Amino acid sequence: MPLSNGPRERRDSIARVARDVVGCERCPRLRAWCREVARVKVKRFRDQDYWGRPVPGFGDPQARLLVVGLAPAAHGGNRTGRVFTGDRSGDFLFAALHRAGFASQPTSVARGDGLRLRGAYVAALARCAPPANKPTPEEIANCRGYLAREWARLGDVRAVLALGRVAMDGFVAVLRETGRVPARGRLAFGHGVAHDLGDGLRLFASYHPSQQNTFTGKLTARKMDAVLASVNRHLSRSRAS
Ligand code: SF4
């Protein structure tokens, strides 16, 4: 269950989680991979200094919407140091969050680009870019504690948007550890599927905005807008009640 801290305490606590994330070395395979990607780079970014470290969550400490992704991209978050920033998935996601009123601008290209989230916080299940975009179950389990700590400090969240099945299962595992959802059984996943989790909290599922999904039309801007419209309707109702 989220705590009801004051805004300043929440900011401090979220900042502490971010510091711990950035210094984490718990997964040797991922740490070595991120460093190597940051050293070698790709041609189009060869003049940039890569972040190369774990990537913390980002957003409004008083968020009512928590967005959970899978992991940073090798030349996206692992380059820029901000989650969903500097890659096509981020372009898609933040444009949608902007249309839905959660982001101050539709683009997310670098830390310090002026982007502000309003009422939303974005985090990933694993905070280090994984080879082939696939963290192992052990690496996900290693990292889940950071999401649990953020969850405990984001006391105003009433809607969670899980980007992909793995992100949804990871978030549900965090809730299970708090006893919030039944220990057994798997919640159904599908784009637009939603689950009420009690106390006004609703979990929304979406396909992940990876190029694999957006280039093939499996996930379109219209489909993402529809889910975010449902999120906004839920948040309006929960504010009124
Ligand atoms: S994935 Fe998470 S637990 Fe593993 S090294 Fe990165 S920050 Fe640490």
Boltz pocket constraint, residues with backbone or C-beta under 6 A from the ligand:
constraints:
  - pocket:
      binder: B
      contacts: [[A, 21], [A, 24], [A, 25], [A, 26], [A, 27], [A, 28], [A, 30], [A, 31], [A, 54], [A, 55], [A, 125], [A, 126], [A, 127], [A, 128], [A, 139], [A, 142], [A, 143]]
      max_distance: 6.0
